[in-house]
Amino acid sequence: MSLRLVYFPVPGRAEPIRLALTLGGVEFKDERLSGEQWGKSLKGEVSPKQMPLLYVGDKVIGQSLALLRYAGKVSKFEGKPLYPECPELALEVDEFVDFVCELFPSLGASFKITDQAEKEAFRAKLVSEGGDIHKWLSYLDTLIGKSKSGFAVGDYITIADIALFCFVLPLKSGWLDGMPTTCLDGFKNLTAHKEKLS
């Protein structure tokens, strides 16, 4: 069955899906559209679905977490599924992924700020002690710290690790204006996790 993943030309919510499929050796077409192309070609056709979209054969599926779970189910890395078959482990993976996704609304709000100085100040506050993202990073750092394997759940890589990696990487990358590249320096477990997956 042919797979085609459609998203904007940025990592964003599609990146964990891309990585899961790539790690699993699953063939897919990675189609990246500009906002203008999205507006002209797809938005009306698939509304109210939002990108990313995954074309599975002749079906169009939306919702990034559903797509990530699907990618994890069809992908294996080193012989192990990226989305566990064991219901209890899958539940833990879902919980972890949902925790990671709690970080998106705060960061997403910053993209709507048009004044550059205001946007940078808003983002710096998010990762400062007491900020929304800082609180969630503290919690995730504690969770990862409890792991004996260094992975988010169990003893091998899952979509929980991929989701966390895809969120942590942009925070340190320097491509988010106003987000200090040192924002993870106080989170040794998250930093170790990022290095483990790099």
C-alpha positions as CSV (number, residue, x, y, z in Angstrom):
1,M,0.0,0.0,0.0
2,S,1.4,3.4,-1.0
3,L,1.9,6.1,1.7
4,R,2.2,9.8,1.1
5,L,2.8,12.2,4.0
6,V,1.9,15.8,3.4
7,Y,3.0,18.7,5.6
8,F,4.7,22.1,5.4
9,P,8.4,22.3,4.7
10,V,9.3,22.4,8.5
11,P,9.7,19.6,11.0
12,G,6.7,20.4,13.2
13,R,4.1,17.8,13.9
14,A,5.1,15.6,10.9
15,E,8.7,15.1,12.0
16,P,7.9,12.2,14.5
17,I,5.9,10.5,11.8
18,R,8.7,10.9,9.2
19,L,11.3,9.6,11.7
20,A,9.2,6.6,12.7
21,L,8.6,5.5,9.1
22,T,12.2,6.1,8.2
23,L,13.5,4.2,11.2
24,G,11.2,1.3,10.3
25,G,12.4,1.3,6.7
26,V,8.8,2.0,5.5
27,E,8.6,3.5,2.0
28,F,6.6,6.7,1.8
29,K,6.5,9.9,-0.2
30,D,7.4,13.0,1.9
31,E,5.5,15.8,0.3
32,R,6.1,19.3,1.6
33,L,3.8,22.1,0.7
34,S,4.0,25.9,1.2
35,G,1.1,27.6,2.9
36,E,0.0,28.9,-0.4
37,Q,0.1,25.5,-2.0
38,W,-1.9,24.1,0.9
39,G,-4.5,26.8,0.6
40,K,-5.0,26.3,-3.1
41,S,-4.8,22.5,-3.5
42,L,-5.8,20.7,-0.3
43,K,-7.5,22.8,2.3
44,G,-11.0,22.8,0.8
45,E,-10.7,19.2,-0.4
46,V,-10.0,17.7,3.0
47,S,-11.5,20.2,5.4
48,P,-11.8,20.1,8.4
49,K,-8.7,17.9,8.4
50,Q,-5.4,19.7,9.2
51,M,-1.9,18.8,8.2
52,P,-0.1,16.6,8.5
53,L,-2.1,14.3,6.3
54,L,-1.3,10.7,5.4
55,Y,-2.6,9.3,2.2
56,V,-2.9,5.5,2.8
57,G,-3.8,4.1,-0.6
58,D,-6.9,6.0,-1.5
59,K,-7.8,7.2,2.0
60,V,-6.8,10.5,3.5
61,I,-6.1,10.4,7.3
62,G,-5.5,13.4,9.5
63,Q,-4.5,14.0,13.2
64,S,-0.8,13.8,13.9
65,L,-1.0,11.5,16.9
66,A,-3.2,9.0,15.0
67,L,-0.6,9.1,12.2
68,L,2.3,8.7,14.7
69,R,0.7,5.6,16.3
70,Y,0.0,4.2,12.8
71,A,3.6,4.8,11.8
72,G,4.7,3.1,15.0
73,K,2.5,0.1,14.3
74,V,3.8,-0.5,10.7
75,S,7.5,0.2,11.7
76,K,10.0,-2.0,13.4
77,F,13.5,-1.0,14.5
78,E,16.0,-3.7,15.2
79,G,13.2,-6.2,15.2
80,K,11.0,-4.4,17.7
81,P,7.8,-2.4,16.9
82,L,8.0,1.3,17.5
83,Y,4.5,1.1,19.0
84,P,4.4,-1.8,21.4
85,E,2.0,-4.7,20.8
86,C,1.6,-5.2,24.6
87,P,-1.5,-3.1,25.6
88,E,0.1,-2.0,28.9
89,L,3.3,-0.8,27.3
90,A,1.2,0.9,24.5
91,L,-0.8,2.7,27.2
92,E,2.5,4.0,28.8
93,V,3.7,5.1,25.3
94,D,0.4,6.9,24.7
95,E,0.6,8.6,28.1
96,F,4.2,9.8,27.4
97,V,3.4,11.0,23.9
98,D,0.4,12.9,25.3
99,F,2.6,14.5,28.0
100,V,5.0,15.6,25.2
101,C,2.1,17.1,23.3
102,E,1.2,19.3,26.3
103,L,4.2,21.4,25.3
104,F,2.8,22.3,21.8
105,P,0.0,24.8,22.7
106,S,2.3,27.2,24.6
107,L,4.9,27.1,21.9
108,G,2.3,27.3,19.1
109,A,0.9,30.5,20.6
110,S,4.3,32.1,20.0
111,F,4.0,31.7,16.2
112,K,0.9,34.0,16.2
113,I,2.9,36.9,17.7
114,T,3.8,39.3,14.9
115,D,6.0,41.7,16.9
116,Q,9.5,40.1,16.9
117,A,10.7,41.4,20.2
118,E,7.4,40.4,21.9
119,K,7.7,36.9,20.3
120,E,11.3,36.4,21.5
121,A,10.4,37.6,25.1
122,F,7.4,35.3,25.1
123,R,9.5,32.3,24.1
124,A,12.2,33.1,26.6
125,K,9.6,33.2,29.3
126,L,8.2,29.8,28.3
127,V,11.5,28.1,29.1
128,S,12.4,30.2,32.1
129,E,11.8,28.7,35.6
130,G,8.1,28.8,36.2
131,G,7.3,29.1,32.5
132,D,4.8,26.6,30.9
133,I,7.3,24.7,28.9
134,H,9.8,24.7,31.8
135,K,7.2,23.0,34.0
136,W,6.6,20.2,31.5
137,L,10.3,19.8,30.7
138,S,10.9,19.3,34.5
139,Y,8.2,16.6,34.6
140,L,9.5,14.8,31.5
141,D,13.0,15.0,32.9
142,T,11.9,13.3,36.0
143,L,10.1,10.6,34.1
144,I,13.1,9.9,31.9
145,G,15.3,9.9,35.0
146,K,13.3,6.9,36.4
147,S,14.0,4.8,33.3
148,K,16.7,2.2,33.8
149,S,17.2,1.9,30.0
150,G,17.3,5.6,29.2
151,F,14.3,5.1,26.9
152,A,10.9,6.7,27.6
153,V,9.1,3.4,28.0
154,G,10.5,-0.1,28.3
155,D,13.9,-1.0,27.1
156,Y,13.9,-0.1,23.4
157,I,13.0,2.9,21.2
158,T,9.3,3.7,20.7
159,I,7.3,6.5,19.3
160,A,7.4,8.1,22.8
161,D,11.2,8.6,22.4
162,I,10.7,9.9,18.8
163,A,8.1,12.4,19.9
164,L,10.3,13.6,22.8
165,F,13.3,13.9,20.6
166,C,11.4,15.8,17.9
167,F,10.3,18.4,20.5
168,V,13.5,18.7,22.4
169,L,15.7,19.1,19.3
170,P,14.1,22.3,18.0
171,L,14.3,23.9,21.5
172,K,18.1,23.6,21.5
173,S,18.6,24.2,17.8
174,G,18.6,28.0,17.7
175,W,16.1,28.2,14.9
176,L,13.3,29.4,17.2
177,D,13.9,33.1,17.8
178,G,14.1,33.9,21.4
179,M,14.5,30.3,22.5
180,P,17.9,30.1,24.3
181,T,20.0,27.2,23.1
182,T,20.9,26.6,26.7
183,C,17.2,26.0,27.7
184,L,17.9,22.3,28.4
185,D,21.1,22.7,30.4
186,G,19.3,22.1,33.7
187,F,17.6,18.9,32.4
188,K,20.3,16.3,32.5
189,N,18.0,13.3,31.8
190,L,16.4,15.0,28.7
191,T,19.8,16.0,27.5
192,A,21.1,12.4,27.9
193,H,18.0,11.1,26.1
194,K,18.6,13.5,23.2
195,E,22.2,12.3,22.9
196,K,21.1,8.7,23.1
197,L,18.8,9.1,20.1
198,S,21.1,11.4,18.1
